[in-house]
Amino acid sequence: MINLVIMAKCLHSICAVSYAVQGNFLQGIIPLPARRTLEKEKIDSLEKLSDYSEKEILQMQGFGKNAVKKLKVYMMENDIYFKNNES
């Protein structure tokens, strides 16, 4: 029984570390699951984000129409846009 308690504590700390978002890129703009996905893809700036089309972002885990809409508005405010879908 003690071994199970120790294992549970170890697993909890491993899970907490693996899902921690390091930076604050787009914090307050899009939900945490979407930010985690961007971090996993090494997208940490609007310039890197502009290398993707809106369609490609929508296919990523954690991104729905609402998150992409918020992201698109934020990007336009900063004069940065998704690449053209036909490219």
mmCIF file as gemmi writes it, N, C-alpha and C atoms, coordinates in Angstrom:
data_model
loop_
_atom_site.group_PDB
_atom_site.id
_atom_site.type_symbol
_atom_site.label_atom_id
_atom_site.label_alt_id
_atom_site.label_comp_id
_atom_site.label_asym_id
_atom_site.label_entity_id
_atom_site.label_seq_id
_atom_site.pdbx_PDB_ins_code
_atom_site.Cartn_x
_atom_site.Cartn_y
_atom_site.Cartn_z
_atom_site.occupancy
_atom_site.B_iso_or_equiv
_atom_site.pdbx_formal_charge
_atom_site.auth_seq_id
_atom_site.auth_asym_id
_atom_site.pdbx_PDB_model_num
ATOM 1 N N . MET Axp A 1 ? 0.82 -1.201 0 1 0 ? 1 A 1
ATOM 2 C CA . MET Axp A 1 ? 0 0 0 1 0 ? 1 A 1
ATOM 3 C C . MET Axp A 1 ? 0.859 1.258 0 1 0 ? 1 A 1
ATOM 4 N N . ILE Axp A 2 ? 1.921 1.24 0.78 1 0 ? 2 A 1
ATOM 5 C CA . ILE Axp A 2 ? 2.816 2.39 0.827 1 0 ? 2 A 1
ATOM 6 C C . ILE Axp A 2 ? 3.457 2.616 -0.543 1 0 ? 2 A 1
ATOM 7 N N . ASN Axp A 3 ? 3.803 1.522 -1.223 1 0 ? 3 A 1
ATOM 8 C CA . ASN Axp A 3 ? 4.386 1.654 -2.563 1 0 ? 3 A 1
ATOM 9 C C . ASN Axp A 3 ? 3.434 2.346 -3.528 1 0 ? 3 A 1
ATOM 10 N N . LEU Axp A 4 ? 2.14 2.071 -3.42 1 0 ? 4 A 1
ATOM 11 C CA . LEU Axp A 4 ? 1.16 2.719 -4.293 1 0 ? 4 A 1
ATOM 12 C C . LEU Axp A 4 ? 1.094 4.217 -4.029 1 0 ? 4 A 1
ATOM 13 N N . VAL Axp A 5 ? 1.171 4.603 -2.773 1 0 ? 5 A 1
ATOM 14 C CA . VAL Axp A 5 ? 1.137 6.026 -2.423 1 0 ? 5 A 1
ATOM 15 C C . VAL Axp A 5 ? 2.374 6.72 -2.977 1 0 ? 5 A 1
ATOM 16 N N . ILE Axp A 6 ? 3.521 6.096 -2.836 1 0 ? 6 A 1
ATOM 17 C CA . ILE Axp A 6 ? 4.765 6.674 -3.347 1 0 ? 6 A 1
ATOM 18 C C . ILE Axp A 6 ? 4.715 6.78 -4.866 1 0 ? 6 A 1
ATOM 19 N N . MET Axp A 7 ? 4.228 5.751 -5.53 1 0 ? 7 A 1
ATOM 20 C CA . MET Axp A 7 ? 4.108 5.783 -6.99 1 0 ? 7 A 1
ATOM 21 C C . MET Axp A 7 ? 3.164 6.88 -7.44 1 0 ? 7 A 1
ATOM 22 N N . ALA Axp A 8 ? 2.05 7.03 -6.743 1 0 ? 8 A 1
ATOM 23 C CA . ALA Axp A 8 ? 1.073 8.054 -7.113 1 0 ? 8 A 1
ATOM 24 C C . ALA Axp A 8 ? 1.685 9.446 -7.002 1 0 ? 8 A 1
ATOM 25 N N . LYS Axp A 9 ? 2.455 9.695 -5.946 1 0 ? 9 A 1
ATOM 26 C CA . LYS Axp A 9 ? 3.097 11.002 -5.784 1 0 ? 9 A 1
ATOM 27 C C . LYS Axp A 9 ? 4.121 11.247 -6.882 1 0 ? 9 A 1
ATOM 28 N N . CYS Axp A 10 ? 4.872 10.219 -7.238 1 0 ? 10 A 1
ATOM 29 C CA . CYS Axp A 10 ? 5.869 10.356 -8.307 1 0 ? 10 A 1
ATOM 30 C C . CYS Axp A 10 ? 5.201 10.634 -9.646 1 0 ? 10 A 1
ATOM 31 N N . LEU Axp A 11 ? 4.148 9.912 -9.952 1 0 ? 11 A 1
ATOM 32 C CA . LEU Axp A 11 ? 3.446 10.108 -11.218 1 0 ? 11 A 1
ATOM 33 C C . LEU Axp A 11 ? 2.822 11.492 -11.292 1 0 ? 11 A 1
ATOM 34 N N . HIS Axp A 12 ? 2.282 11.963 -10.18 1 0 ? 12 A 1
ATOM 35 C CA . HIS Axp A 12 ? 1.673 13.287 -10.155 1 0 ? 12 A 1
ATOM 36 C C . HIS Axp A 12 ? 2.702 14.358 -10.516 1 0 ? 12 A 1
ATOM 37 N N . SER Axp A 13 ? 3.895 14.273 -9.943 1 0 ? 13 A 1
ATOM 38 C CA . SER Axp A 13 ? 4.906 15.29 -10.231 1 0 ? 13 A 1
ATOM 39 C C . SER Axp A 13 ? 5.402 15.196 -11.676 1 0 ? 13 A 1
ATOM 40 N N . ILE Axp A 14 ? 5.48 13.997 -12.231 1 0 ? 14 A 1
ATOM 41 C CA . ILE Axp A 14 ? 5.897 13.83 -13.635 1 0 ? 14 A 1
ATOM 42 C C . ILE Axp A 14 ? 4.86 14.443 -14.561 1 0 ? 14 A 1
ATOM 43 N N . CYS Axp A 15 ? 3.593 14.18 -14.318 1 0 ? 15 A 1
ATOM 44 C CA . CYS Axp A 15 ? 2.525 14.725 -15.155 1 0 ? 15 A 1
ATOM 45 C C . CYS Axp A 15 ? 2.477 16.245 -15.069 1 0 ? 15 A 1
ATOM 46 N N . ALA Axp A 16 ? 2.667 16.778 -13.894 1 0 ? 16 A 1
ATOM 47 C CA . ALA Axp A 16 ? 2.618 18.23 -13.724 1 0 ? 16 A 1
ATOM 48 C C . ALA Axp A 16 ? 3.732 18.903 -14.505 1 0 ? 16 A 1
ATOM 49 N N . VAL Axp A 17 ? 4.907 18.311 -14.528 1 0 ? 17 A 1
ATOM 50 C CA . VAL Axp A 17 ? 6.031 18.894 -15.245 1 0 ? 17 A 1
ATOM 51 C C . VAL Axp A 17 ? 5.824 18.802 -16.752 1 0 ? 17 A 1
ATOM 52 N N . SER Axp A 18 ? 5.318 17.699 -17.245 1 0 ? 18 A 1
ATOM 53 C CA . SER Axp A 18 ? 5.192 17.52 -18.68 1 0 ? 18 A 1
ATOM 54 C C . SER Axp A 18 ? 4.137 18.425 -19.318 1 0 ? 18 A 1
ATOM 55 N N . TYR Axp A 19 ? 3.214 18.947 -18.549 1 0 ? 19 A 1
ATOM 56 C CA . TYR Axp A 19 ? 2.178 19.81 -19.103 1 0 ? 19 A 1
ATOM 57 C C . TYR Axp A 19 ? 2.363 21.276 -18.748 1 0 ? 19 A 1
ATOM 58 N N . ALA Axp A 20 ? 3.454 21.624 -18.115 1 0 ? 20 A 1
ATOM 59 C CA . ALA Axp A 20 ? 3.68 23.018 -17.745 1 0 ? 20 A 1
ATOM 60 C C . ALA Axp A 20 ? 4.112 23.813 -18.968 1 0 ? 20 A 1
ATOM 61 N N . VAL Axp A 21 ? 3.436 24.932 -19.203 1 0 ? 21 A 1
ATOM 62 C CA . VAL Axp A 21 ? 3.802 25.818 -20.301 1 0 ? 21 A 1
ATOM 63 C C . VAL Axp A 21 ? 4.884 26.75 -19.779 1 0 ? 21 A 1
ATOM 64 N N . GLN Axp A 22 ? 6.015 26.8 -20.462 1 0 ? 22 A 1
ATOM 65 C CA . GLN Axp A 22 ? 7.177 27.546 -19.975 1 0 ? 22 A 1
ATOM 66 C C . GLN Axp A 22 ? 7.004 29.059 -20.142 1 0 ? 22 A 1
ATOM 67 N N . GLY Axp A 23 ? 6.643 29.504 -21.315 1 0 ? 23 A 1
ATOM 68 C CA . GLY Axp A 23 ? 6.566 30.937 -21.576 1 0 ? 23 A 1
ATOM 69 C C . GLY Axp A 23 ? 5.167 31.481 -21.415 1 0 ? 23 A 1
ATOM 70 N N . ASN Axp A 24 ? 5.036 32.766 -21.663 1 0 ? 24 A 1
ATOM 71 C CA . ASN Axp A 24 ? 3.717 33.388 -21.572 1 0 ? 24 A 1
ATOM 72 C C . ASN Axp A 24 ? 3.236 33.855 -22.938 1 0 ? 24 A 1
ATOM 73 N N . PHE Axp A 25 ? 3.773 33.259 -24.009 1 0 ? 25 A 1
ATOM 74 C CA . PHE Axp A 25 ? 3.371 33.608 -25.366 1 0 ? 25 A 1
ATOM 75 C C . PHE Axp A 25 ? 1.881 33.342 -25.546 1 0 ? 25 A 1
ATOM 76 N N . LEU Axp A 26 ? 1.145 34.359 -25.907 1 0 ? 26 A 1
ATOM 77 C CA . LEU Axp A 26 ? -0.305 34.33 -26.153 1 0 ? 26 A 1
ATOM 78 C C . LEU Axp A 26 ? -1.134 34.038 -24.904 1 0 ? 26 A 1
ATOM 79 N N . GLN Axp A 27 ? -0.545 34.193 -23.73 1 0 ? 27 A 1
ATOM 80 C CA . GLN Axp A 27 ? -1.292 34.006 -22.491 1 0 ? 27 A 1
ATOM 81 C C . GLN Axp A 27 ? -2.384 35.074 -22.423 1 0 ? 27 A 1
ATOM 82 N N . GLY Axp A 28 ? -3.589 34.664 -22.13 1 0 ? 28 A 1
ATOM 83 C CA . GLY Axp A 28 ? -4.724 35.574 -22.084 1 0 ? 28 A 1
ATOM 84 C C . GLY Axp A 28 ? -5.382 35.782 -23.441 1 0 ? 28 A 1
ATOM 85 N N . ILE Axp A 29 ? -4.784 35.24 -24.487 1 0 ? 29 A 1
ATOM 86 C CA . ILE Axp A 29 ? -5.349 35.378 -25.835 1 0 ? 29 A 1
ATOM 87 C C . ILE Axp A 29 ? -6.062 34.085 -26.233 1 0 ? 29 A 1
ATOM 88 N N . ILE Axp A 30 ? -5.367 32.964 -26.095 1 0 ? 30 A 1
ATOM 89 C CA . ILE Axp A 30 ? -5.944 31.662 -26.455 1 0 ? 30 A 1
ATOM 90 C C . ILE Axp A 30 ? -5.861 30.725 -25.253 1 0 ? 30 A 1
ATOM 91 N N . PRO Axp A 31 ? -6.692 29.68 -25.234 1 0 ? 31 A 1
ATOM 92 C CA . PRO Axp A 31 ? -6.716 28.746 -24.1 1 0 ? 31 A 1
ATOM 93 C C . PRO Axp A 31 ? -5.399 27.97 -23.932 1 0 ? 31 A 1
ATOM 94 N N . LEU Axp A 32 ? -5.194 27.492 -22.726 1 0 ? 32 A 1
ATOM 95 C CA . LEU Axp A 32 ? -3.977 26.757 -22.383 1 0 ? 32 A 1
ATOM 96 C C . LEU Axp A 32 ? -3.708 25.541 -23.271 1 0 ? 32 A 1
ATOM 97 N N . PRO Axp A 33 ? -4.708 24.7 -23.599 1 0 ? 33 A 1
ATOM 98 C CA . PRO Axp A 33 ? -4.41 23.559 -24.472 1 0 ? 33 A 1
ATOM 99 C C . PRO Axp A 33 ? -3.819 23.977 -25.823 1 0 ? 33 A 1
ATOM 100 N N . ALA Axp A 34 ? -4.305 25.058 -26.37 1 0 ? 34 A 1
ATOM 101 C CA . ALA Axp A 34 ? -3.783 25.558 -27.645 1 0 ? 34 A 1
ATOM 102 C C . ALA Axp A 34 ? -2.358 26.086 -27.464 1 0 ? 34 A 1
ATOM 103 N N . ARG Axp A 35 ? -2.105 26.773 -26.363 1 0 ? 35 A 1
ATOM 104 C CA . ARG Axp A 35 ? -0.754 27.281 -26.089 1 0 ? 35 A 1
ATOM 105 C C . ARG Axp A 35 ? 0.24 26.138 -25.896 1 0 ? 35 A 1
ATOM 106 N N . ARG Axp A 36 ? -0.204 25.057 -25.259 1 0 ? 36 A 1
ATOM 107 C CA . ARG Axp A 36 ? 0.667 23.888 -25.08 1 0 ? 36 A 1
ATOM 108 C C . ARG Axp A 36 ? 1.063 23.306 -26.439 1 0 ? 36 A 1
ATOM 109 N N . THR Axp A 37 ? 0.09 23.228 -27.321 1 0 ? 37 A 1
ATOM 110 C CA . THR Axp A 37 ? 0.357 22.691 -28.658 1 0 ? 37 A 1
ATOM 111 C C . THR Axp A 37 ? 1.382 23.552 -29.388 1 0 ? 37 A 1
ATOM 112 N N . LEU Axp A 38 ? 1.222 24.866 -29.314 1 0 ? 38 A 1
ATOM 113 C CA . LEU Axp A 38 ? 2.181 25.753 -29.968 1 0 ? 38 A 1
ATOM 114 C C . LEU Axp A 38 ? 3.576 25.569 -29.382 1 0 ? 38 A 1
ATOM 115 N N . GLU Axp A 39 ? 3.644 25.404 -28.069 1 0 ? 39 A 1
ATOM 116 C CA . GLU Axp A 39 ? 4.949 25.198 -27.441 1 0 ? 39 A 1
ATOM 117 C C . GLU Axp A 39 ? 5.59 23.892 -27.905 1 0 ? 39 A 1
ATOM 118 N N . LYS Axp A 40 ? 4.786 22.839 -28.011 1 0 ? 40 A 1
ATOM 119 C CA . LYS Axp A 40 ? 5.306 21.551 -28.485 1 0 ? 40 A 1
ATOM 120 C C . LYS Axp A 40 ? 5.817 21.655 -29.915 1 0 ? 40 A 1
ATOM 121 N N . GLU Axp A 41 ? 5.171 22.495 -30.716 1 0 ? 41 A 1
ATOM 122 C CA . GLU Axp A 41 ? 5.57 22.7 -32.115 1 0 ? 41 A 1
ATOM 123 C C . GLU Axp A 41 ? 6.683 23.743 -32.249 1 0 ? 41 A 1
ATOM 124 N N . LYS Axp A 42 ? 7.158 24.261 -31.11 1 0 ? 42 A 1
ATOM 125 C CA . LYS Axp A 42 ? 8.23 25.277 -31.079 1 0 ? 42 A 1
ATOM 126 C C . LYS Axp A 42 ? 7.808 26.577 -31.769 1 0 ? 42 A 1
ATOM 127 N N . ILE Axp A 43 ? 6.533 26.919 -31.653 1 0 ? 43 A 1
ATOM 128 C CA . ILE Axp A 43 ? 6.005 28.176 -32.186 1 0 ? 43 A 1
ATOM 129 C C . ILE Axp A 43 ? 5.905 29.131 -31.009 1 0 ? 43 A 1
ATOM 130 N N . ASP Axp A 44 ? 6.851 30.066 -30.931 1 0 ? 44 A 1
ATOM 131 C CA . ASP Axp A 44 ? 6.898 30.957 -29.781 1 0 ? 44 A 1
ATOM 132 C C . ASP Axp A 44 ? 6.901 32.437 -30.164 1 0 ? 44 A 1
ATOM 133 N N . SER Axp A 45 ? 6.491 32.719 -31.386 1 0 ? 45 A 1
ATOM 134 C CA . SER Axp A 45 ? 6.39 34.112 -31.827 1 0 ? 45 A 1
ATOM 135 C C . SER Axp A 45 ? 5.319 34.211 -32.916 1 0 ? 45 A 1
ATOM 136 N N . LEU Axp A 46 ? 4.828 35.416 -33.111 1 0 ? 46 A 1
ATOM 137 C CA . LEU Axp A 46 ? 3.831 35.63 -34.166 1 0 ? 46 A 1
ATOM 138 C C . LEU Axp A 46 ? 4.448 35.414 -35.54 1 0 ? 46 A 1
ATOM 139 N N . GLU Axp A 47 ? 5.728 35.69 -35.671 1 0 ? 47 A 1
ATOM 140 C CA . GLU Axp A 47 ? 6.405 35.492 -36.953 1 0 ? 47 A 1
ATOM 141 C C . GLU Axp A 47 ? 6.427 34.006 -37.32 1 0 ? 47 A 1
ATOM 142 N N . LYS Axp A 48 ? 6.719 33.157 -36.351 1 0 ? 48 A 1
ATOM 143 C CA . LYS Axp A 48 ? 6.709 31.713 -36.611 1 0 ? 48 A 1
ATOM 144 C C . LYS Axp A 48 ? 5.296 31.237 -36.907 1 0 ? 48 A 1
ATOM 145 N N . LEU Axp A 49 ? 4.328 31.828 -36.224 1 0 ? 49 A 1
ATOM 146 C CA . LEU Axp A 49 ? 2.925 31.47 -36.431 1 0 ? 49 A 1
ATOM 147 C C . LEU Axp A 49 ? 2.474 31.828 -37.837 1 0 ? 49 A 1
ATOM 148 N N . SER Axp A 50 ? 3.03 32.894 -38.388 1 0 ? 50 A 1
ATOM 149 C CA . SER Axp A 50 ? 2.638 33.33 -39.733 1 0 ? 50 A 1
ATOM 150 C C . SER Axp A 50 ? 3.139 32.381 -40.822 1 0 ? 50 A 1
ATOM 151 N N . ASP Axp A 51 ? 3.981 31.418 -40.462 1 0 ? 51 A 1
ATOM 152 C CA . ASP Axp A 51 ? 4.432 30.401 -41.416 1 0 ? 51 A 1
ATOM 153 C C . ASP Axp A 51 ? 3.383 29.316 -41.64 1 0 ? 51 A 1
ATOM 154 N N . TYR Axp A 52 ? 2.309 29.357 -40.865 1 0 ? 52 A 1
ATOM 155 C CA . TYR Axp A 52 ? 1.244 28.356 -40.942 1 0 ? 52 A 1
ATOM 156 C C . TYR Axp A 52 ? -0.016 28.985 -41.51 1 0 ? 52 A 1
ATOM 157 N N . SER Axp A 53 ? -0.821 28.176 -42.164 1 0 ? 53 A 1
ATOM 158 C CA . SER Axp A 53 ? -2.114 28.658 -42.652 1 0 ? 53 A 1
ATOM 159 C C . SER Axp A 53 ? -3.149 28.475 -41.54 1 0 ? 53 A 1
ATOM 160 N N . GLU Axp A 54 ? -4.243 29.165 -41.675 1 0 ? 54 A 1
ATOM 161 C CA . GLU Axp A 54 ? -5.335 29.033 -40.712 1 0 ? 54 A 1
ATOM 162 C C . GLU Axp A 54 ? -5.823 27.58 -40.663 1 0 ? 54 A 1
ATOM 163 N N . LYS Axp A 55 ? -5.863 26.947 -41.815 1 0 ? 55 A 1
ATOM 164 C CA . LYS Axp A 55 ? -6.307 25.554 -41.911 1 0 ? 55 A 1
ATOM 165 C C . LYS Axp A 55 ? -5.366 24.625 -41.132 1 0 ? 55 A 1
ATOM 166 N N . GLU Axp A 56 ? -4.055 24.869 -41.249 1 0 ? 56 A 1
ATOM 167 C CA . GLU Axp A 56 ? -3.077 24.042 -40.534 1 0 ? 56 A 1
ATOM 168 C C . GLU Axp A 56 ? -3.223 24.2 -39.022 1 0 ? 56 A 1
ATOM 169 N N . ILE Axp A 57 ? -3.462 25.421 -38.572 1 0 ? 57 A 1
ATOM 170 C CA . ILE Axp A 57 ? -3.627 25.674 -37.137 1 0 ? 57 A 1
ATOM 171 C C . ILE Axp A 57 ? -4.893 24.996 -36.624 1 0 ? 57 A 1
ATOM 172 N N . LEU Axp A 58 ? -5.963 25.064 -37.402 1 0 ? 58 A 1
ATOM 173 C CA . LEU Axp A 58 ? -7.225 24.427 -36.997 1 0 ? 58 A 1
ATOM 174 C C . LEU Axp A 58 ? -7.079 22.914 -36.827 1 0 ? 58 A 1
ATOM 175 N N . GLN Axp A 59 ? -6.147 22.315 -37.531 1 0 ? 59 A 1
ATOM 176 C CA . GLN Axp A 59 ? -5.945 20.871 -37.44 1 0 ? 59 A 1
ATOM 177 C C . GLN Axp A 59 ? -5.124 20.475 -36.216 1 0 ? 59 A 1
ATOM 178 N N . MET Axp A 60 ? -4.51 21.44 -35.551 1 0 ? 60 A 1
ATOM 179 C CA . MET Axp A 60 ? -3.699 21.144 -34.377 1 0 ? 60 A 1
ATOM 180 C C . MET Axp A 60 ? -4.588 20.899 -33.16 1 0 ? 60 A 1
ATOM 181 N N . GLN Axp A 61 ? -4.099 20.052 -32.273 1 0 ? 61 A 1
ATOM 182 C CA . GLN Axp A 61 ? -4.829 19.725 -31.056 1 0 ? 61 A 1
ATOM 183 C C . GLN Axp A 61 ? -5 20.985 -30.207 1 0 ? 61 A 1
ATOM 184 N N . GLY Axp A 62 ? -6.194 21.165 -29.656 1 0 ? 62 A 1
ATOM 185 C CA . GLY Axp A 62 ? -6.456 22.296 -28.777 1 0 ? 62 A 1
ATOM 186 C C . GLY Axp A 62 ? -6.99 23.522 -29.488 1 0 ? 62 A 1
ATOM 187 N N . PHE Axp A 63 ? -7.018 23.489 -30.811 1 0 ? 63 A 1
ATOM 188 C CA . PHE Axp A 63 ? -7.495 24.644 -31.57 1 0 ? 63 A 1
ATOM 189 C C . PHE Axp A 63 ? -8.858 24.361 -32.173 1 0 ? 63 A 1
ATOM 190 N N . GLY Axp A 64 ? -9.798 25.223 -31.864 1 0 ? 64 A 1
ATOM 191 C CA . GLY Axp A 64 ? -11.108 25.2 -32.481 1 0 ? 64 A 1
ATOM 192 C C . GLY Axp A 64 ? -11.326 26.53 -33.172 1 0 ? 64 A 1
ATOM 193 N N . LYS Axp A 65 ? -12.509 26.704 -33.701 1 0 ? 65 A 1
ATOM 194 C CA . LYS Axp A 65 ? -12.811 27.938 -34.433 1 0 ? 65 A 1
ATOM 195 C C . LYS Axp A 65 ? -12.682 29.172 -33.544 1 0 ? 65 A 1
ATOM 196 N N . ASN Axp A 66 ? -13.102 29.062 -32.292 1 0 ? 66 A 1
ATOM 197 C CA . ASN Axp A 66 ? -13.049 30.201 -31.381 1 0 ? 66 A 1
ATOM 198 C C . ASN Axp A 66 ? -11.603 30.613 -31.083 1 0 ? 66 A 1
ATOM 199 N N . ALA Axp A 67 ? -10.739 29.64 -30.809 1 0 ? 67 A 1
ATOM 200 C CA . ALA Axp A 67 ? -9.333 29.949 -30.519 1 0 ? 67 A 1
ATOM 201 C C . ALA Axp A 67 ? -8.653 30.56 -31.739 1 0 ? 67 A 1
ATOM 202 N N . VAL Axp A 68 ? -8.947 30.04 -32.919 1 0 ? 68 A 1
ATOM 203 C CA . VAL Axp A 68 ? -8.337 30.573 -34.142 1 0 ? 68 A 1
ATOM 204 C C . VAL Axp A 68 ? -8.851 31.982 -34.417 1 0 ? 68 A 1
ATOM 205 N N . LYS Axp A 69 ? -10.113 32.226 -34.14 1 0 ? 69 A 1
ATOM 206 C CA . LYS Axp A 69 ? -10.682 33.566 -34.342 1 0 ? 69 A 1
ATOM 207 C C . LYS Axp A 69 ? -9.977 34.581 -33.44 1 0 ? 69 A 1
ATOM 208 N N . LYS Axp A 70 ? -9.787 34.223 -32.161 1 0 ? 70 A 1
ATOM 209 C CA . LYS Axp A 70 ? -9.093 35.113 -31.23 1 0 ? 70 A 1
ATOM 210 C C . LYS Axp A 70 ? -7.65 35.336 -31.666 1 0 ? 70 A 1
ATOM 211 N N . LEU Axp A 71 ? -7.024 34.282 -32.114 1 0 ? 71 A 1
ATOM 212 C CA . LEU Axp A 71 ? -5.649 34.359 -32.573 1 0 ? 71 A 1
ATOM 213 C C . LEU Axp A 71 ? -5.532 35.249 -33.806 1 0 ? 71 A 1
ATOM 214 N N . LYS Axp A 72 ? -6.457 35.102 -34.713 1 0 ? 72 A 1
ATOM 215 C CA . LYS Axp A 72 ? -6.463 35.879 -35.957 1 0 ? 72 A 1
ATOM 216 C C . LYS Axp A 72 ? -6.617 37.377 -35.659 1 0 ? 72 A 1
ATOM 217 N N . VAL Axp A 73 ? -7.508 37.713 -34.742 1 0 ? 73 A 1
ATOM 218 C CA . VAL Axp A 73 ? -7.71 39.116 -34.356 1 0 ? 73 A 1
ATOM 219 C C . VAL Axp A 73 ? -6.436 39.683 -33.733 1 0 ? 73 A 1
ATOM 220 N N . TYR Axp A 74 ? -5.819 38.909 -32.849 1 0 ? 74 A 1
ATOM 221 C CA . TYR Axp A 74 ? -4.589 39.352 -32.194 1 0 ? 74 A 1
ATOM 222 C C . TYR Axp A 74 ? -3.47 39.543 -33.214 1 0 ? 74 A 1
ATOM 223 N N . MET Axp A 75 ? -3.372 38.634 -34.156 1 0 ? 75 A 1
ATOM 224 C CA . MET Axp A 75 ? -2.35 38.75 -35.195 1 0 ? 75 A 1
ATOM 225 C C . MET Axp A 75 ? -2.589 39.983 -36.06 1 0 ? 75 A 1
ATOM 226 N N . MET Axp A 76 ? -3.845 40.246 -36.438 1 0 ? 76 A 1
ATOM 227 C CA . MET Axp A 76 ? -4.153 41.411 -37.266 1 0 ? 76 A 1
ATOM 228 C C . MET Axp A 76 ? -3.817 42.706 -36.534 1 0 ? 76 A 1
ATOM 229 N N . GLU Axp A 77 ? -4.055 42.73 -35.213 1 0 ? 77 A 1
ATOM 230 C CA . GLU Axp A 77 ? -3.712 43.913 -34.42 1 0 ? 77 A 1
ATOM 231 C C . GLU Axp A 77 ? -2.209 44.194 -34.468 1 0 ? 77 A 1
ATOM 232 N N . ASN Axp A 78 ? -1.426 43.16 -34.719 1 0 ? 78 A 1
ATOM 233 C CA . ASN Axp A 78 ? 0.031 43.283 -34.784 1 0 ? 78 A 1
ATOM 234 C C . ASN Axp A 78 ? 0.557 43.229 -36.221 1 0 ? 78 A 1
ATOM 235 N N . ASP Axp A 79 ? -0.344 43.409 -37.202 1 0 ? 79 A 1
ATOM 236 C CA . ASP Axp A 79 ? 0 43.402 -38.634 1 0 ? 79 A 1
ATOM 237 C C . ASP Axp A 79 ? 0.733 42.139 -39.069 1 0 ? 79 A 1
ATOM 238 N N . ILE Axp A 80 ? 0.289 41.004 -38.541 1 0 ? 80 A 1
ATOM 239 C CA . ILE Axp A 80 ? 0.836 39.706 -38.933 1 0 ? 80 A 1
ATOM 240 C C . ILE Axp A 80 ? -0.35 38.823 -39.306 1 0 ? 80 A 1
ATOM 241 N N . TYR Axp A 81 ? -0.163 38.013 -40.351 1 0 ? 81 A 1
ATOM 242 C CA . TYR Axp A 81 ? -1.271 37.229 -40.884 1 0 ? 81 A 1
ATOM 243 C C . TYR Axp A 81 ? -0.837 35.785 -41.132 1 0 ? 81 A 1
ATOM 244 N N . PHE Axp A 82 ? -1.822 34.885 -41.137 1 0 ? 82 A 1
ATOM 245 C CA . PHE Axp A 82 ? -1.551 33.513 -41.514 1 0 ? 82 A 1
ATOM 246 C C . PHE Axp A 82 ? -1.127 33.468 -42.971 1 0 ? 82 A 1
ATOM 247 N N . LYS Axp A 83 ? -0.351 32.449 -43.335 1 0 ? 83 A 1
ATOM 248 C CA . LYS Axp A 83 ? -0.004 32.317 -44.745 1 0 ? 83 A 1
ATOM 249 C C . LYS Axp A 83 ? -1.266 31.931 -45.51 1 0 ? 83 A 1
ATOM 250 N N . ASN Axp A 84 ? -1.249 32.182 -46.793 1 0 ? 84 A 1
ATOM 251 C CA . ASN Axp A 84 ? -2.394 31.898 -47.647 1 0 ? 84 A 1
ATOM 252 C C . ASN Axp A 84 ? -2.661 30.395 -47.687 1 0 ? 84 A 1
ATOM 253 N N . ASN Axp A 85 ? -3.92 29.981 -47.577 1 0 ? 85 A 1
ATOM 254 C CA . ASN Axp A 85 ? -4.29 28.56 -47.585 1 0 ? 85 A 1
ATOM 255 C C . ASN Axp A 85 ? -3.886 27.85 -48.869 1 0 ? 85 A 1
ATOM 256 N N . GLU Axp A 86 ? -3.813 28.584 -49.991 1 0 ? 86 A 1
ATOM 257 C CA . GLU Axp A 86 ? -3.479 27.958 -51.268 1 0 ? 86 A 1
ATOM 258 C C . GLU Axp A 86 ? -1.977 27.673 -51.381 1 0 ? 86 A 1
ATOM 259 N N . SER Axp A 87 ? -1.158 28.303 -50.537 1 0 ? 87 A 1
ATOM 260 C CA . SER Axp A 87 ? 0.294 28.118 -50.623 1 0 ? 87 A 1
ATOM 261 C C . SER Axp A 87 ? 0.727 26.754 -50.197 1 0 ? 87 A 1
